[in-house]
């Protein structure tokens, strides 16, 4: 049995899977759970706390659209989230007339819609129906890139980052026009939204005084809708070709 998640449609607290005698048998609830399937078929999450998949796919908020309303998963502080306040990737909508209804579950990376699933669910009077969903990666979408510097998360002495991405033909399809600030909170950034597929990260460089202090060159980049981590090392010889 999955833990019960935050109710998004009514002020009613639940403690677990249940049957209600104080509600009409004509009305029921639905608890939606979600995991993620990337563009390569990889599955992220298993509907339970501790294995939500949210970090793998860099989804920070999830909404459920049901019967003309959109409900957002919220954390314990009431902020939009990929999970409920008890860490469960799901939310509950309550007190709907028994019947079959369409729904859409959507995962966002900031304001960008990157994962989605939709189907129908049967509301059963007097009970909480559990509905498992698998959100599929949408194309195009941004590419989350994370980095370490010689194995360490640090921005010390780094003035910014440069990168470029090439497609399978070698044509550059995205690059940093100006150095990207080194974010000491995430040690990452989002590259441009590109169709899912195979690319090459031609270079990712951490700059100091205008020169590359750490870098990687010509790294395969399989863009399936998940995060990528790169360990940047001091340049060898002339560094990455530009």
Phi and psi in degrees as GROMACS dihedral restraints (atoms count N, CA, C in turn):
[ dihedral_restraints ]
;  ai    aj    ak    al  type     phi  dphi    fc
    3     4     5     6     1   -78.1    20    10
    4     5     6     7     1   148.9    20    10
    6     7     8     9     1   -63.4    20    10
    7     8     9    10     1   149.6    20    10
    9    10    11    12     1   -76.0    20    10
   10    11    12    13     1   143.1    20    10
   12    13    14    15     1  -107.8    20    10
   13    14    15    16     1   178.9    20    10
   15    16    17    18     1   -60.7    20    10
   16    17    18    19     1   135.1    20    10
   18    19    20    21     1   -78.2    20    10
   19    20    21    22     1   128.1    20    10
   21    22    23    24     1  -103.2    20    10
   22    23    24    25     1   -12.3    20    10
   24    25    26    27     1  -112.1    20    10
   25    26    27    28     1    -6.4    20    10
   27    28    29    30     1  -157.8    20    10
   28    29    30    31     1   158.3    20    10
   30    31    32    33     1   -87.6    20    10
   31    32    33    34     1    76.4    20    10
   33    34    35    36     1  -138.9    20    10
   34    35    36    37     1   122.9    20    10
   36    37    38    39     1   -90.9    20    10
   37    38    39    40     1   138.4    20    10
   39    40    41    42     1  -119.5    20    10
   40    41    42    43     1   151.6    20    10
   42    43    44    45     1  -116.4    20    10
   43    44    45    46     1    -6.3    20    10
   45    46    47    48     1   170.6    20    10
   46    47    48    49     1  -170.0    20    10
   48    49    50    51     1   -65.0    20    10
   49    50    51    52     1   141.4    20    10
   51    52    53    54     1  -157.1    20    10
   52    53    54    55     1   167.6    20    10
   54    55    56    57     1  -129.0    20    10
   55    56    57    58     1   135.5    20    10
   57    58    59    60     1  -104.9    20    10
   58    59    60    61     1   129.8    20    10
   60    61    62    63     1   -98.6    20    10
   61    62    63    64     1   -15.0    20    10
   63    64    65    66     1   -92.9    20    10
   64    65    66    67     1     6.9    20    10
   66    67    68    69     1  -119.3    20    10
   67    68    69    70     1   152.4    20    10
   69    70    71    72     1   -60.3    20    10
   70    71    72    73     1   141.0    20    10
   72    73    74    75     1   -68.9    20    10
   73    74    75    76     1    -3.9    20    10
   75    76    77    78     1   -85.0    20    10
   76    77    78    79     1    -8.4    20    10
   78    79    80    81     1  -123.0    20    10
   79    80    81    82     1   144.5    20    10
   81    82    83    84     1  -145.7    20    10
   82    83    84    85     1   177.4    20    10
   84    85    86    87     1  -116.9    20    10
   85    86    87    88     1   162.8    20    10
   87    88    89    90     1  -134.6    20    10
   88    89    90    91     1   130.1    20    10
   90    91    92    93     1  -105.9    20    10
   91    92    93    94     1   118.8    20    10
   93    94    95    96     1   -95.0    20    10
   94    95    96    97     1   130.7    20    10
   96    97    98    99     1  -116.5    20    10
   97    98    99   100     1   154.4    20    10
   99   100   101   102     1  -141.1    20    10
  100   101   102   103     1   149.3    20    10
  102   103   104   105     1  -134.1    20    10
  103   104   105   106     1  -178.0    20    10
  105   106   107   108     1  -129.3    20    10
  106   107   108   109     1   142.4    20    10
  108   109   110   111     1  -121.9    20    10
  109   110   111   112     1   116.1    20    10
  111   112   113   114     1   -77.7    20    10
  112   113   114   115     1   176.8    20    10
  114   115   116   117     1   -66.8    20    10
  115   116   117   118     1   -14.9    20    10
  117   118   119   120     1   -99.0    20    10
  118   119   120   121     1     5.5    20    10
  120   121   122   123     1    91.1    20    10
  121   122   123   124     1    -1.1    20    10
  123   124   125   126     1   -69.5    20    10
  124   125   126   127     1   138.3    20    10
  126   127   128   129     1  -102.3    20    10
  127   128   129   130     1   133.9    20    10
  129   130   131   132     1  -127.0    20    10
  130   131   132   133     1   114.1    20    10
  132   133   134   135     1   102.6    20    10
  133   134   135   136     1   158.4    20    10
  135   136   137   138     1  -140.3    20    10
  136   137   138   139     1    25.5    20    10
  138   139   140   141     1    75.5    20    10
  139   140   141   142     1     5.3    20    10
  141   142   143   144     1  -120.9    20    10
  142   143   144   145     1   155.8    20    10
  144   145   146   147     1   -59.2    20    10
  145   146   147   148     1   147.2    20    10
  147   148   149   150     1    87.5    20    10
  148   149   150   151     1   -14.1    20    10
  150   151   152   153     1  -146.7    20    10
  151   152   153   154     1    64.3    20    10
  153   154   155   156     1   -86.8    20    10
  154   155   156   157     1   -24.6    20    10
  156   157   158   159     1    80.8    20    10
  157   158   159   160     1    -8.2    20    10
  159   160   161   162     1   -60.7    20    10
  160   161   162   163     1   -41.8    20    10
  162   163   164   165     1   -68.8    20    10
  163   164   165   166     1   -37.3    20    10
  165   166   167   168     1   -58.8    20    10
  166   167   168   169     1   -43.2    20    10
  168   169   170   171     1   -98.8    20    10
  169   170   171   172     1     0.4    20    10
  171   172   173   174     1    52.7    20    10
  172   173   174   175     1    54.0    20    10
  174   175   176   177     1  -105.2    20    10
  175   176   177   178     1   122.4    20    10
  177   178   179   180     1  -108.5    20    10
  178   179   180   181     1    -5.5    20    10
  180   181   182   183     1  -153.0    20    10
  181   182   183   184     1   148.0    20    10
  183   184   185   186     1  -133.9    20    10
  184   185   186   187     1   138.4    20    10
  186   187   188   189     1  -124.1    20    10
  187   188   189   190     1   153.6    20    10
  189   190   191   192     1  -121.8    20    10
  190   191   192   193     1   123.7    20    10
  192   193   194   195     1  -101.1    20    10
  193   194   195   196     1   122.0    20    10
  195   196   197   198     1  -150.0    20    10
  196   197   198   199     1   123.6    20    10
  198   199   200   201     1    54.4    20    10
  199   200   201   202     1    44.5    20    10
  201   202   203   204     1    81.1    20    10
  202   203   204   205     1     3.9    20    10
  204   205   206   207     1  -123.2    20    10
  205   206   207   208     1   149.9    20    10
  207   208   209   210     1  -113.5    20    10
  208   209   210   211     1   124.6    20    10
  210   211   212   213     1  -112.6    20    10
  211   212   213   214     1   139.5    20    10
  213   214   215   216     1  -110.9    20    10
  214   215   216   217     1   136.0    20    10
  216   217   218   219     1   -65.8    20    10
  217   218   219   220     1   138.6    20    10
  219   220   221   222     1  -131.9    20    10
  220   221   222   223     1   149.5    20    10
  222   223   224   225     1   -84.9    20    10
  223   224   225   226     1  -173.3    20    10
  225   226   227   228     1   -64.0    20    10
  226   227   228   229     1   -23.5    20    10
  228   229   230   231     1   -89.3    20    10
  229   230   231   232     1    -0.8    20    10
  231   232   233   234     1    86.6    20    10
  232   233   234   235     1    11.3    20    10
  234   235   236   237     1   -91.1    20    10
  235   236   237   238     1   147.6    20    10
  237   238   239   240     1   -55.3    20    10
  238   239   240   241     1   137.1    20    10
  240   241   242   243     1  -150.4    20    10
  241   242   243   244     1   171.1    20    10
  243   244   245   246     1   -87.6    20    10
  244   245   246   247     1   -12.5    20    10
  246   247   248   249     1  -135.8    20    10
  247   248   249   250     1   165.7    20    10
  249   250   251   252     1   -80.0    20    10
  250   251   252   253     1  -179.1    20    10
  252   253   254   255     1   -65.9    20    10
  253   254   255   256     1   -19.8    20    10
  255   256   257   258     1  -101.2    20    10
  256   257   258   259     1    16.1    20    10
  258   259   260   261     1    83.1    20    10
  259   260   261   262     1     2.8    20    10
  261   262   263   264     1   -83.8    20    10
  262   263   264   265     1   132.4    20    10
  264   265   266   267     1   -77.5    20    10
  265   266   267   268     1    81.1    20    10
  267   268   269   270     1  -178.4    20    10
  268   269   270   271     1   171.4    20    10
  270   271   272   273     1  -153.1    20    10
  271   272   273   274     1   160.3    20    10
  273   274   275   276     1  -117.3    20    10
  274   275   276   277     1   135.5    20    10
  276   277   278   279     1  -110.7    20    10
  277   278   279   280     1   142.4    20    10
  279   280   281   282     1  -125.7    20    10
  280   281   282   283     1   154.7    20    10
  282   283   284   285     1    65.0    20    10
  283   284   285   286     1    54.9    20    10
  285   286   287   288     1  -113.0    20    10
  286   287   288   289     1   143.6    20    10
  288   289   290   291     1   -59.8    20    10
  289   290   291   292     1   136.6    20    10
  291   292   293   294     1   -55.4    20    10
  292   293   294   295     1   139.4    20    10
  294   295   296   297     1   156.4    20    10
  295   296   297   298     1  -178.2    20    10
  297   298   299   300     1  -103.4    20    10
  298   299   300   301     1   130.4    20    10
  300   301   302   303     1  -134.3    20    10
  301   302   303   304     1   146.4    20    10
  303   304   305   306     1   -79.1    20    10
  304   305   306   307     1   156.8    20    10
  306   307   308   309     1  -149.3    20    10
  307   308   309   310     1   160.3    20    10
  309   310   311   312     1  -136.2    20    10
  310   311   312   313     1   132.2    20    10
  312   313   314   315     1  -114.1    20    10
  313   314   315   316     1   129.1    20    10
  315   316   317   318     1  -130.5    20    10
  316   317   318   319     1   136.5    20    10
  318   319   320   321     1  -110.0    20    10
  319   320   321   322     1   134.3    20    10
  321   322   323   324     1  -117.9    20    10
  322   323   324   325     1   144.9    20    10
  324   325   326   327     1  -112.2    20    10
  325   326   327   328     1    97.3    20    10
  327   328   329   330     1    65.7    20    10
  328   329   330   331     1  -124.8    20    10
  330   331   332   333     1   -96.3    20    10
  331   332   333   334     1     4.9    20    10
  333   334   335   336     1   -94.7    20    10
  334   335   336   337     1   122.9    20    10
  336   337   338   339     1   -75.5    20    10
  337   338   339   340     1   119.7    20    10
  339   340   341   342     1  -125.1    20    10
  340   341   342   343     1   -19.5    20    10
  342   343   344   345     1  -138.2    20    10
  343   344   345   346     1   147.6    20    10
  345   346   347   348     1  -158.5    20    10
  346   347   348   349     1   148.9    20    10
  348   349   350   351     1  -145.8    20    10
  349   350   351   352     1   152.6    20    10
  351   352   353   354     1  -154.4    20    10
  352   353   354   355     1   146.6    20    10
  354   355   356   357     1  -168.8    20    10
  355   356   357   358     1  -159.4    20    10
  357   358   359   360     1  -121.5    20    10
  358   359   360   361     1   158.2    20    10
  360   361   362   363     1  -139.9    20    10
  361   362   363   364     1   144.9    20    10
  363   364   365   366     1   -94.6    20    10
  364   365   366   367     1   117.7    20    10
  366   367   368   369     1   -81.3    20    10
  367   368   369   370     1   126.8    20    10
  369   370   371   372     1  -110.3    20    10
  370   371   372   373     1   129.0    20    10
  372   373   374   375     1   -60.1    20    10
  373   374   375   376     1   135.2    20    10
  375   376   377   378     1    81.1    20    10
  376   377   378   379     1     0.6    20    10
  378   379   380   381     1  -135.4    20    10
  379   380   381   382     1   167.0    20    10
  381   382   383   384     1  -101.6    20    10
  382   383   384   385     1   108.5    20    10
  384   385   386   387     1   -83.1    20    10
  385   386   387   388     1   130.9    20    10
  387   388   389   390     1   -95.2    20    10
  388   389   390   391     1   130.4    20    10
  390   391   392   393     1  -124.9    20    10
  391   392   393   394     1   111.8    20    10
  393   394   395   396     1   -85.7    20    10
  394   395   396   397     1   134.0    20    10
  396   397   398   399     1  -125.5    20    10
  397   398   399   400     1   154.2    20    10
  399   400   401   402     1  -124.4    20    10
  400   401   402   403     1   106.5    20    10
  402   403   404   405     1   -81.4    20    10
  403   404   405   406     1   126.2    20    10
  405   406   407   408     1   -95.6    20    10
  406   407   408   409     1   146.8    20    10
  408   409   410   411     1   -65.4    20    10
  409   410   411   412     1   134.0    20    10
  411   412   413   414     1   -95.2    20    10
  412   413   414   415     1   152.4    20    10
  414   415   416   417     1  -129.6    20    10
  415   416   417   418     1   134.1    20    10
  417   418   419   420     1   -80.1    20    10
  418   419   420   421     1   166.6    20    10
  420   421   422   423     1  -157.1    20    10
  421   422   423   424     1   162.3    20    10
  423   424   425   426     1   -65.9    20    10
  424   425   426   427     1   162.5    20    10
  426   427   428   429     1  -114.3    20    10
  427   428   429   430     1   112.0    20    10
  429   430   431   432     1   -75.9    20    10
  430   431   432   433     1   123.3    20    10
  432   433   434   435     1  -118.8    20    10
  433   434   435   436     1   126.4    20    10
  435   436   437   438     1  -119.6    20    10
  436   437   438   439     1   156.8    20    10
  438   439   440   441     1  -145.9    20    10
  439   440   441   442     1   154.6    20    10
  441   442   443   444     1  -125.1    20    10
  442   443   444   445     1   159.1    20    10
  444   445   446   447     1  -111.0    20    10
  445   446   447   448     1   105.7    20    10
  447   448   449   450     1    52.9    20    10
  448   449   450   451     1    41.6    20    10
  450   451   452   453     1    86.3    20    10
  451   452   453   454     1     2.3    20    10
  453   454   455   456     1  -122.1    20    10
  454   455   456   457     1   136.1    20    10
  456   457   458   459     1   -80.3    20    10
  457   458   459   460     1   109.0    20    10
  459   460   461   462     1  -158.5    20    10
  460   461   462   463     1   147.5    20    10
  462   463   464   465     1  -117.3    20    10
  463   464   465   466     1     9.7    20    10
  465   466   467   468     1   -59.3    20    10
  466   467   468   469     1   123.2    20    10
  468   469   470   471     1    74.7    20    10
  469   470   471   472     1     5.5    20    10
  471   472   473   474     1   -99.8    20    10
  472   473   474   475     1   125.1    20    10
  474   475   476   477     1   -91.4    20    10
  475   476   477   478     1   -16.9    20    10
  477   478   479   480     1   168.0    20    10
  478   479   480   481     1   179.5    20    10
  480   481   482   483     1  -128.5    20    10
  481   482   483   484     1   142.2    20    10
  483   484   485   486     1  -118.3    20    10
  484   485   486   487     1   146.4    20    10
  486   487   488   489     1  -152.5    20    10
  487   488   489   490     1   164.0    20    10
  489   490   491   492     1  -151.2    20    10
  490   491   492   493     1   146.7    20    10
  492   493   494   495     1  -126.4    20    10
  493   494   495   496     1   133.5    20    10
  495   496   497   498     1  -117.4    20    10
  496   497   498   499     1   150.0    20    10
  498   499   500   501     1   -83.5    20    10
  499   500   501   502     1  -174.3    20    10
  501   502   503   504     1   -66.1    20    10
  502   503   504   505     1   -18.9    20    10
  504   505   506   507     1   -88.8    20    10
  505   506   507   508     1    -5.6    20    10
  507   508   509   510     1    94.4    20    10
  508   509   510   511     1    -3.0    20    10
  510   511   512   513     1   -75.9    20    10
  511   512   513   514     1   133.6    20    10
  513   514   515   516     1   -72.7    20    10
  514   515   516   517     1   124.9    20    10
  516   517   518   519     1  -112.4    20    10
  517   518   519   520     1   -11.7    20    10
  519   520   521   522     1  -160.1    20    10
  520   521   522   523     1   142.5    20    10
  522   523   524   525     1  -160.1    20    10
  523   524   525   526     1   161.8    20    10
  525   526   527   528     1   -85.0    20    10
  526   527   528   529     1   117.0    20    10
  528   529   530   531     1   -73.0    20    10
  529   530   531   532     1   -29.8    20    10
  531   532   533   534     1  -135.8    20    10
  532   533   534   535     1   155.0    20    10
  534   535   536   537     1   -56.0    20    10
  535   536   537   538     1   137.8    20    10
  537   538   539   540     1   -87.4    20    10
  538   539   540   541     1   131.6    20    10
  540   541   542   543     1   -57.9    20    10
  541   542   543   544     1   142.5    20    10
  543   544   545   546     1   -78.8    20    10
  544   545   546   547     1   113.9    20    10
  546   547   548   549     1   -91.5    20    10
  547   548   549   550     1   106.1    20    10
  549   550   551   552     1   -74.9    20    10
  550   551   552   553     1    -5.1    20    10
  552   553   554   555     1   -86.7    20    10
  553   554   555   556     1   -36.9    20    10
  555   556   557   558     1  -116.3    20    10
  556   557   558   559     1   -24.4    20    10
  558   559   560   561     1    51.5    20    10
  559   560   561   562     1    47.8    20    10
  561   562   563   564     1  -165.8    20    10
  562   563   564   565     1   177.3    20    10
  564   565   566   567     1  -162.0    20    10
  565   566   567   568     1   170.0    20    10
  567   568   569   570     1  -105.5    20    10
  568   569   570   571     1   121.5    20    10
  570   571   572   573     1   -76.3    20    10
  571   572   573   574     1   170.7    20    10
  573   574   575   576     1   -61.7    20    10
  574   575   576   577     1   157.6    20    10
  576   577   578   579     1   -70.0    20    10
  577   578   579   580     1   121.8    20    10
  579   580   581   582     1  -131.6    20    10
  580   581   582   583     1   154.0    20    10
  582   583   584   585     1   -57.5    20    10
  583   584   585   586     1   143.9    20    10
  585   586   587   588     1   -58.8    20    10
  586   587   588   589     1   141.3    20    10
  588   589   590   591     1   157.5    20    10
  589   590   591   592     1  -169.5    20    10
  591   592   593   594     1   -99.0    20    10
  592   593   594   595     1   132.6    20    10
  594   595   596   597     1  -136.6    20    10
  595   596   597   598     1   178.2    20    10
  597   598   599   600     1  -126.3    20    10
  598   599   600   601     1   128.1    20    10
  600   601   602   603     1   -82.0    20    10
  601   602   603   604     1    97.6    20    10
  603   604   605   606     1   -68.0    20    10
  604   605   606   607     1   -33.8    20    10
  606   607   608   609     1  -160.9    20    10
  607   608   609   610     1   147.1    20    10
  609   610   611   612     1  -136.5    20    10
  610   611   612   613     1   115.6    20    10
  612   613   614   615     1  -126.7    20    10
  613   614   615   616     1   135.9    20    10
  615   616   617   618     1   -97.9    20    10
  616   617   618   619     1   121.9    20    10
  618   619   620   621     1   -97.3    20    10
  619   620   621   622     1   144.1    20    10
  621   622   623   624     1  -137.7    20    10
  622   623   624   625     1   121.1    20    10
  624   625   626   627     1    55.1    20    10
  625   626   627   628     1    36.0    20    10
  627   628   629   630     1    84.9    20    10
  628   629   630   631     1    -0.5    20    10
  630   631   632   633     1  -120.9    20    10
  631   632   633   634     1   156.1    20    10
  633   634   635   636     1   -71.8    20    10
  634   635   636   637     1   120.1    20    10
  636   637   638   639     1   -97.8    20    10
  637   638   639   640     1   -30.0    20    10
  639   640   641   642     1  -145.4    20    10
  640   641   642   643     1   146.0    20    10
  642   643   644   645     1  -163.5    20    10
  643   644   645   646     1   163.3    20    10
  645   646   647   648     1  -131.3    20    10
  646   647   648   649     1   152.0    20    10
  648   649   650   651     1  -130.8    20    10
  649   650   651   652     1   142.8    20    10
  651   652   653   654     1    48.8    20    10
  652   653   654   655     1    57.2    20    10
  654   655   656   657     1   -97.8    20    10
  655   656   657   658     1   132.3    20    10
  657   658   659   660     1   -59.3    20    10
  658   659   660   661     1   140.1    20    10
  660   661   662   663     1  -134.3    20    10
  661   662   663   664     1    96.7    20    10
  663   664   665   666     1   -88.2    20    10
  664   665   666   667     1   105.0    20    10
  666   667   668   669     1   -87.5    20    10
  667   668   669   670     1   100.2    20    10
  669   670   671   672     1  -118.7    20    10
  670   671   672   673     1     1.3    20    10
  672   673   674   675     1   101.4    20    10
  673   674   675   676     1    16.1    20    10
  675   676   677   678     1  -119.1    20    10
  676   677   678   679     1   168.5    20    10
  678   679   680   681     1   -76.5    20    10
  679   680   681   682     1   150.8    20    10
  681   682   683   684     1  -121.7    20    10
  682   683   684   685     1   136.9    20    10
  684   685   686   687     1  -116.9    20    10
  685   686   687   688     1   133.2    20    10
  687   688   689   690     1  -129.9    20    10
  688   689   690   691     1   137.5    20    10
  690   691   692   693     1   -99.8    20    10
  691   692   693   694     1   110.8    20    10
  693   694   695   696     1   -84.8    20    10
  694   695   696   697     1   136.3    20    10
  696   697   698   699     1  -119.4    20    10
  697   698   699   700     1   160.5    20    10
  699   700   701   702     1   -57.0    20    10
  700   701   702   703     1   142.8    20    10
  702   703   704   705     1   -60.7    20    10
  703   704   705   706     1   147.0    20    10
  705   706   707   708     1  -112.0    20    10
  706   707   708   709     1   131.5    20    10
  708   709   710   711     1    63.0    20    10
  709   710   711   712     1  -127.0    20    10
  711   712   713   714     1   -86.9    20    10
  712   713   714   715     1     1.8    20    10
  714   715   716   717     1    80.5    20    10
  715   716   717   718     1  -169.1    20    10
  717   718   719   720     1   -64.9    20    10
  718   719   720   721     1   137.3    20    10
  720   721   722   723     1   -66.0    20    10
  721   722   723   724     1   140.7    20    10
